[in-house]
Amino acid sequence: MRTKKIILFIVEGITEQICLGYILDQLLSNQLIQFQLTNGDLTSKFGNNSSNIAAKIGEVVNQFRGRIFKPSDFLEVVHLIDTDGAFIPDDRIMQAEYEKSFYTDINILSNKTEDIQKRNRRKSQILNRLITLNKVCRIIPYSAYFLSCNMDHVLHDKANLSRKEKTEYATQFENKYSTQPKKFINFINNAQYAVSGNYQETWEFIKLDTHSLQRYSNFHLYFSNPKNL
């Protein structure tokens, strides 16, 4: 009997796992689906940069591995990333009385505009590096998929949820699709937000203008590969 290999999904927090965990477990039942939570955004974390991000992701994978799993136990690592408006022009970051950044389809509103500009420069450089990264821990295939401007935006059409709201919407999403996972495939392929093109083309699209603030994703591409279903 063939031993299942691990598909490790790297996500920021527990609500992402609530939304997708059971659905992916059913859709990808030929493999062992696992999640590693980073408790924050690796692509904008202070100290991370385009030169060390591959090693940082390797550390996340090794944290999951512990002393139990070998790199050869993995089929792949899939990184789900919020774009957070990382590629927008600086003049789209507007001064406003928001301690926490507020996202619209064309602007980021914040009382810390310079900090957001610096974050965006760092994050966009990191994302440009991750687009070219195809292996971590030397041998494990790696790919990154975006949900813009964040996962809540794509899955719930709500870009500025509170922590409590995130949990409520995540639970609703899980309840809606966990018993009908094929309907999730239809959902994520909706032409309203599923960017057309191949992997590289979709990433080039999200870099343009204010697309990285708007409701787009290329996660549907993951399920277009026959080996994943």
C-alpha positions in Angstrom: 0.0 0.0 0.0 1.4 3.4 -1.0 2.3 5.7 1.9 0.7 9.1 1.7 3.0 12.0 1.4 2.6 15.3 3.1 1.3 18.4 1.4 2.1 21.2 3.9 0.1 24.4 3.6 1.7 27.5 5.1 -0.8 30.0 6.3 -0.8 33.0 8.6 -3.4 32.0 11.2 -6.0 29.6 12.5 -8.9 31.1 10.5 -7.2 30.2 7.3 -7.0 26.6 8.5 -10.6 26.7 9.6 -11.7 27.8 6.2 -9.7 25.4 4.2 -8.5 22.5 6.4 -11.3 20.1 6.1 -12.1 21.0 2.5 -8.5 20.4 1.3 -8.4 17.2 3.3 -11.3 15.9 1.3 -10.2 17.2 -2.1 -6.6 15.9 -1.7 -7.4 12.7 0.1 -4.7 10.8 -1.7 -2.1 12.7 0.4 -1.7 13.8 4.0 -2.8 17.4 4.3 -1.1 19.4 7.1 -1.0 23.1 8.0 1.7 25.2 9.5 0.7 28.5 11.0 3.2 31.4 11.0 1.1 33.6 13.4 1.7 36.6 11.2 2.8 37.5 7.7 6.3 36.1 6.8 6.5 38.3 3.8 6.2 41.6 5.8 7.8 40.5 9.1 10.6 42.8 10.2 13.9 41.2 9.7 12.8 39.1 6.7 14.0 40.2 3.3 14.4 38.8 -0.3 17.8 37.4 0.6 16.8 35.3 3.6 13.1 34.5 2.9 13.9 31.1 1.4 15.8 30.2 4.6 12.9 31.6 6.7 10.4 29.4 4.9 12.8 26.5 5.4 12.7 27.2 9.1 8.9 27.1 9.1 9.0 23.7 7.4 11.6 22.4 9.8 9.6 23.6 12.7 6.7 21.4 11.4 9.1 18.5 10.7 10.7 18.3 14.1 12.4 15.0 14.6 9.6 13.1 13.0 9.6 13.8 9.2 12.3 13.8 6.6 12.2 16.0 3.5 11.4 13.0 1.4 8.2 12.6 3.4 6.8 15.7 1.7 5.1 15.9 -1.7 5.2 19.7 -1.7 4.9 22.9 0.3 2.1 25.3 -0.7 2.3 28.9 0.7 -0.9 30.9 0.7 -0.1 34.6 0.8 -2.1 37.8 1.3 -1.0 40.5 -1.1 -2.0 43.4 1.3 -1.6 46.0 -1.5 2.1 45.4 -1.6 2.6 46.4 -5.3 0.5 49.7 -5.3 2.2 53.1 -5.9 3.2 55.0 -2.8 0.6 57.7 -3.6 -2.1 55.2 -3.1 -1.2 55.0 0.6 -3.3 57.8 2.1 -3.1 59.5 5.4 -6.1 58.9 7.6 -7.0 58.3 11.2 -6.7 54.5 11.1 -4.2 52.9 13.5 -4.8 49.6 11.7 -4.5 49.8 7.9 -7.9 50.1 6.2 -8.0 48.6 2.7 -10.2 49.8 -0.2 -10.0 48.6 -3.8 -7.7 51.6 -4.7 -6.1 52.8 -1.5 -4.6 51.9 1.8 -5.7 54.3 4.6 -3.5 54.6 7.6 -2.0 57.1 10.1 1.4 55.5 9.4 1.9 56.0 5.7 5.7 55.9 5.8 5.6 52.6 7.6 3.2 51.1 5.1 5.4 52.3 2.2 8.5 50.6 3.8 6.5 47.5 4.4 5.3 47.4 0.8 8.8 47.8 -0.6 10.1 44.9 1.6 7.1 42.7 1.0 7.1 43.3 -2.8 10.8 42.4 -3.0 10.1 39.2 -1.0 7.2 38.2 -3.2 9.3 38.7 -6.3 11.8 36.3 -4.8 9.1 33.7 -3.8 7.7 33.7 -7.3 11.0 32.3 -8.5 11.4 29.8 -5.6 10.6 26.3 -6.5 12.2 24.2 -3.7 12.7 24.5 0.0 14.8 22.4 2.3 16.8 21.6 -0.9 14.4 19.0 -2.3 10.8 19.8 -1.4 8.8 21.5 -4.2 7.4 24.9 -3.2 4.8 27.2 -4.8 3.1 30.3 -3.6 -0.5 31.4 -4.3 -2.0 34.9 -3.6 -5.3 35.9 -2.2 -5.8 39.6 -2.6 -5.9 41.8 -0.8 -6.2 39.1 1.9 -7.9 35.7 2.3 -11.0 37.2 3.9 -11.4 39.4 0.9 -11.4 36.5 -1.5 -13.3 34.0 0.5 -15.8 36.3 2.2 -15.7 39.5 0.1 -14.7 41.4 3.3 -11.2 42.9 3.4 -11.3 44.6 6.9 -12.7 42.1 9.3 -12.0 42.2 13.1 -10.5 39.1 14.7 -13.9 38.0 16.0 -15.5 38.5 12.6 -12.7 36.5 10.9 -13.6 33.5 13.1 -17.3 33.9 12.5 -16.9 34.1 8.7 -14.4 31.2 8.7 -16.8 28.9 10.5 -19.6 29.9 8.1 -17.3 29.2 5.2 -16.3 25.8 6.6 -19.9 24.8 7.2 -20.9 25.8 3.7 -18.2 23.9 1.8 -17.0 21.1 4.1 -19.7 18.7 3.0 -19.6 19.8 -0.6 -15.9 20.3 -1.4 -16.4 20.2 -5.1 -18.4 23.3 -4.8 -15.4 25.0 -3.4 -13.6 24.3 -6.7 -16.4 26.1 -8.5 -16.1 29.0 -6.0 -12.4 29.4 -6.3 -12.7 29.3 -10.2 -15.2 32.1 -10.3 -14.1 34.3 -13.2 -14.9 37.4 -11.1 -11.7 36.9 -9.1 -9.8 33.9 -10.5 -7.0 35.5 -12.6 -6.6 33.9 -16.0 -3.2 32.8 -17.2 -0.4 30.5 -16.0 1.4 30.8 -12.7 3.9 33.4 -13.8 1.3 35.4 -15.7 -1.1 35.6 -12.7 1.7 36.9 -10.5 2.5 39.6 -13.1 -1.1 40.6 -13.2 -1.4 41.1 -9.5 1.6 43.5 -9.5 -0.1 45.9 -11.9 -1.7 49.2 -10.8 -3.9 48.6 -7.7 -4.6 44.9 -8.4 -2.9 43.8 -5.2 -5.7 45.6 -3.3 -8.5 44.1 -5.4 -10.3 40.8 -5.0 -8.2 38.4 -7.0 -6.6 35.0 -6.5 -4.6 32.5 -8.5 -5.2 29.6 -6.0 -7.5 28.0 -8.6 -4.4 27.1 -10.6 -3.4 24.7 -7.8 -6.5 22.6 -8.6 -6.0 22.7 -12.4 -3.2 20.2 -12.0 -4.6 16.7 -12.4 -2.2 15.3 -9.8 -3.9 17.5 -7.1 -7.4 16.1 -7.5 
